[in-house]
Amino acid sequence: MKGRLRPLDYLVWAQSVPGEARWDLTASGVPDACGPASLHGREGAAPGPGWALGAELSLPELTRRDRRPDLVAAFLEVIGERYGVDPQCVVPTLGASQAITQVLFTLARPGDHVIVERPTFEPLHGVPETLGLNVSRLERKGEERWEPLADRLARLLTPKTRAVILSSLHNPSGVALETSTLVAIGEMAARVGALVLVDEVYLDFAFDASGETYPWQPACVAIENAVSWSSVTKAFGFAALRAGWVVARDRETAQAFRSASQYFHVDPPLASLALATEVMRHADELAAVAASAIAPARAVMDRWIASEARVGWVPPSAGQTGLVRLPDLTADLDFARHLRDRYGTQVVPGTMFEAPGSVRVSFNLPPEQLEQALATVSAALDDFDVRAVS
């Protein structure tokens, strides 16, 4: 029987592209922390916590249901401390991916209205569409440095708007939502009783709950009517745990999200939760490892952008991905396919993120390898110039 659920184009593409590219510039998160490509052995990387993570956790301890209250409480405490909120404002989820569905399932019903940024990660608009919500799009434009403008939002809000959905770091551009922008958006949304929902799975690359180090903070900390979510995946290298969280500003909202768990998984998987607790106790150390590995690669990327006159980007605020603008009239799907077939370099076509004419590039390779990979991108641009002339 043919299902009625529409597949997500980006995830279908990501799971179908040939493996083992010579130069893979698609990885949105750091390599598995415990795998052969781990950042912890990379030259110049900051020292990490070593691999004592979880060393005292045994299989019996991870599989005892009677330990559920203690394991859940420990997870809520470590995440609550990170954000500076009451632990009861934290809700465990099966990664950030489920958080999107769980939050919207709780907040809205068919016919309600939500506003979703564009361009964006496909599930952020695909999930509300699938749930039968009316979806309007808030344009974020490269020429405006990808800022979601509050005055543009004002024209989209209605009395039936339940949520404004954004990402920070913006996926695909890597640009952060600054606190001043969040405040303006929060005030605008509050006029119609809407919440601001922010996917912050990349914000862990430059996390700052206090607002003292960077001009941005988690949305749930910066404004009253916001909800944030993240996971141990992108910045920490523990995607296999499928452990994430939602953080609300108040206990009542969090309890509503917690009750929705009964429709999904009832209880979080305790083994993953226990391991994720250990990971997040070392969050600052793990983030430092990622930052020290990314910094030299980012320098290579910046030099290439400056020297390659045919492309451009809005510099990402942090992290290891950015959206590179191709020459005018370049078909990004064709370009990415040619780059892969001829040079063995894989990038994500911008079309997969509603950003045609661009490619999302993850610069998470060692510097010398990244230089070689970017040289192939320039070579592919040469090829497309020849095609245009002919």
C-alpha positions in Angstrom: 0.0 0.0 0.0 1.3 3.4 -0.9 1.8 5.6 2.1 0.4 9.1 2.3 3.3 10.6 4.1 5.5 12.7 1.8 9.2 11.8 2.1 11.6 14.6 3.0 13.5 15.5 -0.1 16.7 16.4 1.7 16.9 13.3 3.8 16.0 11.1 0.8 18.9 12.8 -1.1 21.3 12.5 1.9 20.6 8.8 2.2 20.8 8.0 -1.5 24.0 9.8 -2.6 26.9 7.5 -3.2 29.1 6.9 -0.2 32.9 7.3 0.1 33.4 10.6 -1.6 37.0 11.5 -1.9 36.3 14.8 -0.3 33.1 14.9 1.7 32.0 18.5 2.4 28.4 17.5 3.5 28.9 16.4 7.2 26.8 18.8 9.3 28.2 17.6 12.6 31.6 16.7 14.0 32.7 13.1 13.4 31.7 10.4 16.0 33.6 11.3 19.1 34.6 7.6 19.7 35.2 6.7 16.0 38.4 6.4 13.9 37.8 9.9 12.5 37.4 11.5 15.9 38.6 15.1 16.3 40.4 14.1 19.5 43.4 12.7 17.7 43.6 15.5 15.2 46.8 17.5 15.2 46.3 20.8 17.0 43.0 19.8 18.6 42.4 20.9 22.2 42.7 18.2 24.7 39.3 16.6 25.4 38.0 14.7 28.5 39.7 11.5 27.4 37.5 8.5 27.0 36.6 8.1 30.5 33.1 9.2 29.4 30.7 6.6 30.7 33.5 4.4 32.0 31.7 3.8 35.2 28.4 2.9 33.5 27.7 -0.8 33.2 25.1 -2.7 31.1 23.1 -3.6 34.2 23.1 0.0 35.4 21.9 1.2 31.9 19.1 -1.3 31.6 17.3 -1.2 35.0 13.9 0.4 34.8 13.9 1.0 38.5 16.7 3.6 38.0 14.5 5.7 35.7 13.8 8.5 38.3 17.5 9.0 39.1 18.6 8.8 35.4 16.0 11.2 34.2 16.6 13.6 37.1 20.4 13.6 36.4 19.8 14.5 32.7 17.3 17.3 33.5 19.8 18.7 36.1 22.8 18.8 33.7 20.8 20.4 30.9 19.0 22.8 33.3 22.3 23.9 34.7 23.7 24.5 31.2 20.8 26.9 30.3 20.4 28.3 33.8 16.8 27.1 34.1 14.8 25.0 36.5 15.5 21.3 35.6 11.7 20.8 35.3 11.8 23.2 32.3 13.8 20.5 30.4 12.1 17.7 28.4 14.1 14.7 27.0 13.5 13.9 23.4 14.8 11.3 20.9 17.2 13.8 19.3 16.4 17.2 18.0 14.5 15.7 15.1 11.8 14.4 17.3 11.7 17.6 19.2 10.3 19.4 16.2 7.4 17.0 15.9 6.8 16.8 19.7 6.7 20.5 20.2 4.3 21.2 17.3 2.1 18.2 18.2 1.7 19.8 21.6 1.1 23.4 20.5 -1.1 23.3 17.4 -3.9 21.5 15.7 -5.0 21.3 12.1 -6.0 24.7 10.8 -3.8 26.6 13.2 -1.2 28.9 11.7 2.6 28.9 12.0 5.3 30.9 10.4 8.5 29.2 9.3 11.8 30.8 8.1 13.0 30.3 4.5 15.5 28.9 3.5 15.6 26.3 6.2 16.1 22.6 7.2 13.2 20.8 5.5 11.5 19.3 8.5 11.0 22.7 10.1 8.3 23.4 7.4 7.6 19.7 6.5 6.4 18.7 9.9 3.9 21.5 10.4 2.6 20.9 6.9 2.2 17.2 7.6 0.3 18.0 10.8 -2.2 20.0 8.8 -1.1 23.5 10.0 -1.3 26.5 7.7 2.3 27.5 7.0 3.5 31.0 6.0 7.1 31.6 5.2 9.4 34.3 6.7 12.1 35.1 4.1 15.7 35.3 5.3 17.8 36.8 2.5 21.5 36.7 1.9 21.7 40.3 0.9 20.3 41.0 4.4 22.9 38.8 6.0 20.2 36.2 6.6 18.5 38.2 9.3 14.8 37.4 9.9 13.4 40.9 9.9 10.7 41.7 12.5 8.9 44.1 10.2 8.6 41.4 7.6 7.3 39.0 10.3 4.6 41.6 11.3 2.9 41.2 8.0 2.5 37.5 8.5 1.2 37.3 12.0 -2.5 36.6 12.5 -4.7 35.9 15.6 -4.4 32.2 14.7 -0.6 32.2 14.7 0.6 29.7 17.3 4.4 29.7 16.6 7.3 31.4 14.7 9.8 28.7 13.8 13.5 29.6 13.3 17.0 28.1 13.5 20.1 29.4 15.1 22.8 28.8 13.9 20.7 29.2 10.8 20.7 26.0 8.8 22.0 26.3 6.0 24.0 29.6 6.4 25.5 29.1 9.9 24.4 32.7 11.0 23.4 33.1 14.6 20.2 34.9 15.7 21.4 37.8 17.8 19.7 38.5 21.1 18.5 41.9 19.9 16.8 40.2 16.9 15.2 37.6 19.1 13.8 40.3 21.4 12.2 42.1 18.5 10.7 38.9 17.1 9.6 37.8 20.6 7.8 41.1 21.2 6.1 40.9 17.8 5.0 37.2 18.3 3.7 38.0 21.8 1.1 40.4 20.4 -0.8 37.5 19.0 0.1 35.0 21.8 2.5 33.1 19.6 5.7 31.3 20.8 9.1 31.5 19.1 10.5 28.0 18.5 14.2 27.8 17.7 16.1 24.8 16.5 19.5 25.3 18.2 21.2 22.1 17.4 24.1 24.0 15.9 24.2 26.7 18.6 26.3 24.4 20.7 29.3 25.2 18.6 29.2 28.7 20.2 26.9 28.3 23.3 26.5 31.3 25.6 23.6 31.3 28.0 24.9 34.4 29.7 25.2 36.5 26.6 28.6 37.8 27.8 30.8 36.1 25.2 28.7 36.4 22.1 25.9 38.7 21.0 23.5 35.7 21.0 21.9 33.4 23.6 19.6 30.4 23.5 16.1 31.7 22.7 14.6 30.2 25.8 17.0 32.3 27.9 16.8 35.5 25.9 13.0 36.0 25.7 10.0 35.0 27.7 7.9 33.4 24.9 10.5 31.0 23.4 11.3 27.3 23.3 14.7 25.9 22.3 15.8 22.4 21.4 19.1 20.7 20.7 20.9 17.4 21.0 24.3 15.6 21.6 24.8 15.2 17.9 26.2 18.1 15.9 28.8 19.8 18.2 29.6 16.8 20.4 29.9 13.8 18.1 27.3 11.4 19.7 24.7 11.1 17.0 24.2 7.4 17.7 22.7 8.1 21.1 19.7 9.9 19.6 19.4 12.0 22.7 18.1 15.5 22.7 16.1 18.0 24.8 13.5 20.8 24.7 13.9 23.7 27.0 10.9 25.9 27.8 10.8 29.1 29.8 8.3 27.8 32.4 7.4 24.5 34.0 3.8 24.4 32.7 4.8 24.6 29.1 7.5 22.0 29.7 5.0 19.7 31.3 2.8 19.9 28.2 5.7 18.8 26.1 6.5 16.1 28.6 2.9 14.8 28.4 3.2 14.6 24.6 5.9 12.0 25.1 3.1 9.5 25.8 2.2 9.7 22.1 5.7 9.0 21.0 8.0 7.0 23.2 6.4 7.2 26.7 9.8 6.9 28.5 13.1 8.1 27.1 15.6 5.3 26.4 17.4 5.2 29.7 20.8 3.9 28.3 21.0 6.8 25.9 19.9 9.3 28.5 22.5 8.1 31.0 25.3 8.3 28.4 24.0 11.7 27.2 24.2 13.0 30.8 27.9 12.0 30.9 28.5 13.7 27.5 26.8 17.0 28.6 28.8 17.0 31.9 31.8 17.5 29.5 30.0 19.8 27.1 32.5 22.7 27.4 35.5 20.4 26.9 33.9 18.7 23.9 33.0 22.0 22.3 36.5 23.3 22.8 37.8 20.2 20.9 35.4 21.0 18.1 36.4 24.7 18.1 40.1 24.1 17.9 39.7 21.6 15.1 37.4 23.9 13.1 39.4 27.2 13.5 42.3 26.3 11.1 39.8 24.8 8.6 37.7 28.0 8.8 40.8 30.0 8.0 41.3 28.0 4.9 37.7 28.5 3.9 37.9 32.3 4.5 41.0 32.5 2.3 39.4 30.5 -0.5 36.2 32.7 -0.4 38.4 35.8 -0.6 40.4 34.5 -3.6 37.6 32.8 -5.5 35.8 35.8 -7.1 33.1 33.7 -8.6 31.5 32.7 -5.2 30.6 34.4 -2.0 28.9 33.9 1.4 27.7 35.5 4.5 30.4 34.4 7.0 28.9 31.9 9.4 28.8 33.1 13.0 30.3 29.7 14.2 30.2 26.0 13.5 31.6 24.2 10.5 29.0 24.8 7.7 28.2 27.7 5.5 26.1 28.5 2.4 28.3 29.4 -0.6 26.7 31.4 -3.4 27.5 30.1 -6.9 27.8 32.3 -10.0 24.5 33.6 -11.4 22.4 31.1 -13.3 24.4 28.1 -12.0 22.1 25.1 -11.5 23.2 23.9 -8.0 22.0 20.3 -8.5 23.9 20.0 -11.8 27.0 21.6 -10.3 27.0 19.3 -7.2 26.5 16.2 -9.4 29.4 17.3 -11.8 31.6 18.1 -8.8 31.0 14.6 -7.4 31.2 12.7 -10.7 34.4 14.3 -12.0 36.3 15.3 -8.9 35.0 13.1 -6.1 33.9 16.0 -4.0 30.5 16.0 -2.4 28.6 19.2 -1.3 24.9 19.7 -0.5 22.9 21.4 -3.3 21.3 24.5 -1.9 18.0 23.5 -3.4 17.8 20.9 -0.6 17.5 23.8 1.8 15.3 26.1 -0.4 18.4 28.0 -1.5 18.9 27.3 -5.2 22.0 28.7 -6.8 24.1 27.8 -3.8 25.8 24.9 -2.1 26.1 24.1 1.6 29.7 23.4 2.4 31.0 21.7 5.6 34.6 22.7 6.2 35.3 20.0 8.7 38.4 18.4 7.1 42.0 18.9 8.2 43.3 22.1 6.5 45.5 20.5 3.9 42.7 18.2 2.8 40.2 21.0 2.7 42.5 23.0 0.5 42.6 20.2 -2.0 38.8 19.8 -1.8 38.2 23.5 -2.4 40.6 23.4 -5.4 38.3 20.9 -7.0 35.3 23.2 -6.5 37.3 25.9 -8.3 38.0 23.4 -11.1 34.3 22.6 -11.4 33.6 26.3 -11.7 36.1 26.4 -14.5 34.2 23.6 -16.2 30.9 25.4 -15.9 32.4 28.6 -17.3 33.5 26.6 -20.4 30.0 25.2 -20.7 28.5 28.7 -20.6 30.7 29.9 -23.4 30.0 26.9 -25.6 
